[in-house]
Amino acid sequence: MGSWIVIAQCHYNGDYLQTEIIREVNGTKEQALGELRAVVDTYRPRTRIIEQRRRVYRLADGESYFVLIKGMTTLWNCTLQVAELVSDSADQGEARSMQAEETAADLPFEPKDRPPRYWHDPEAFG
């Protein structure tokens, strides 16, 4: 059991980034992924958008989605994914316990989810 959030990171016409917490889930990763799948076809950025078309892609990790939303005059693209709480300054005992578990595993840290490269990243276009 853990604490998870379902988040959306959206771009508006390529020049505006908005990150929003859609849902909070106290449970397993599978429960959090279920909540993610529940919103992928209905999520809309917090704007007035008259949706004309929606295209949903599952990313290669199988646990994240890329959503293109075309409105009357705007284009949004959003990455929807889950994130696990790994540290909370209000609960240092739990954070120490999580760190001990990670150290005990003795595995090198390799992030499984990497944020997409955004238009303002000079390396994104070579």
C-alpha positions as CSV (number, residue, x, y, z in Angstrom):
1,M,0.0,0.0,0.0
2,G,1.2,3.5,-0.7
3,S,0.1,7.0,-1.5
4,W,-0.2,7.9,-5.2
5,I,-1.4,10.8,-7.4
6,V,-2.7,10.8,-10.9
7,I,-1.2,13.8,-12.7
8,A,-1.7,15.6,-16.0
9,Q,1.1,17.7,-17.5
10,C,-0.4,19.7,-20.4
11,H,0.9,22.0,-23.0
12,Y,-1.3,24.6,-24.7
13,N,-0.3,25.5,-28.3
14,G,3.3,24.5,-27.5
15,D,4.1,27.4,-25.1
16,Y,2.3,26.9,-21.8
17,L,2.8,24.1,-19.3
18,Q,0.3,23.3,-16.7
19,T,0.6,20.4,-14.1
20,E,-2.5,19.3,-12.3
21,I,-3.2,16.6,-9.7
22,I,-6.3,14.9,-10.9
23,R,-6.8,12.2,-8.2
24,E,-5.2,11.1,-5.0
25,V,-5.1,7.3,-4.3
26,N,-4.2,5.6,-1.1
27,G,-3.7,2.0,-2.1
28,T,-1.7,-0.1,-4.5
29,K,0.0,0.9,-7.7
30,E,-2.6,-1.2,-9.6
31,Q,-5.4,0.8,-7.9
32,A,-3.6,4.1,-9.0
33,L,-3.3,2.8,-12.5
34,G,-7.0,1.9,-12.5
35,E,-7.8,5.5,-11.6
36,L,-5.5,6.7,-14.4
37,R,-7.3,4.6,-16.9
38,A,-10.7,5.9,-15.6
39,V,-9.8,9.5,-16.5
40,V,-7.8,9.1,-19.7
41,D,-10.9,9.4,-22.0
42,T,-12.6,12.2,-20.1
43,Y,-9.8,14.4,-18.7
44,R,-9.9,18.0,-19.8
45,P,-7.4,20.8,-18.9
46,R,-8.9,23.4,-16.6
47,T,-9.8,25.7,-19.4
48,R,-12.8,26.4,-21.5
49,I,-12.1,24.1,-24.4
50,I,-14.7,22.9,-26.9
51,E,-13.3,19.5,-27.7
52,Q,-13.5,18.5,-31.3
53,R,-11.1,15.6,-31.3
54,R,-9.2,13.5,-28.8
55,R,-6.4,11.0,-29.6
56,V,-5.0,8.8,-26.8
57,Y,-1.7,7.1,-27.0
58,R,-0.2,4.6,-24.5
59,L,3.4,5.3,-23.9
60,A,6.1,2.6,-24.2
61,D,6.2,2.1,-20.4
62,G,2.6,0.9,-20.6
63,E,1.7,3.0,-17.6
64,S,1.4,6.5,-19.0
65,Y,-0.7,8.1,-21.7
66,F,-0.2,11.0,-24.1
67,V,-3.5,12.7,-25.0
68,L,-4.0,15.2,-27.9
69,I,-7.0,17.4,-27.5
70,K,-8.0,19.6,-30.5
71,G,-10.5,22.4,-29.7
72,M,-12.2,24.9,-31.9
73,T,-9.1,27.2,-31.8
74,T,-6.6,25.5,-29.5
75,L,-4.5,22.4,-29.3
76,W,-3.6,20.8,-26.0
77,N,-1.3,17.8,-25.4
78,C,-1.2,16.2,-22.1
79,T,0.8,13.4,-20.4
80,L,-1.2,11.5,-17.9
81,Q,0.6,9.4,-15.4
82,V,0.8,8.2,-11.8
83,A,3.4,9.2,-9.2
84,E,4.2,7.5,-5.9
85,L,4.8,9.5,-2.7
86,V,8.4,8.7,-1.6
87,S,8.9,11.5,0.9
88,D,6.8,13.7,3.1
89,S,8.4,16.1,5.5
90,A,5.3,15.7,7.8
91,D,6.1,12.0,8.3
92,Q,9.9,11.5,8.7
93,G,9.5,8.1,10.2
94,E,7.9,6.7,7.0
95,A,10.4,8.5,4.8
96,R,13.3,6.8,6.7
97,S,11.6,3.4,6.4
98,M,11.2,3.9,2.7
99,Q,14.9,4.9,2.3
100,A,15.9,1.8,4.3
101,E,13.9,-0.5,2.0
102,E,15.5,1.1,-1.1
103,T,19.0,0.7,0.4
104,A,18.3,-2.9,1.4
105,A,17.4,-3.7,-2.2
106,D,21.0,-2.8,-3.1
107,L,20.0,-2.0,-6.7
108,P,21.2,1.0,-8.7
109,F,18.5,3.6,-9.1
110,E,17.1,3.8,-12.6
111,P,14.1,6.0,-13.0
112,K,11.3,4.2,-14.9
113,D,9.3,7.3,-15.8
114,R,11.1,10.2,-17.4
115,P,9.3,13.4,-18.2
116,P,9.0,14.1,-21.9
117,R,11.4,16.6,-23.4
118,Y,9.6,19.9,-23.9
119,W,10.0,22.5,-26.6
120,H,12.2,24.7,-24.5
121,D,14.8,22.0,-24.0
122,P,17.7,22.9,-26.3
123,E,18.7,19.2,-26.6
124,A,15.2,18.1,-27.6
125,F,15.8,18.9,-31.2
126,G,19.4,17.8,-31.6
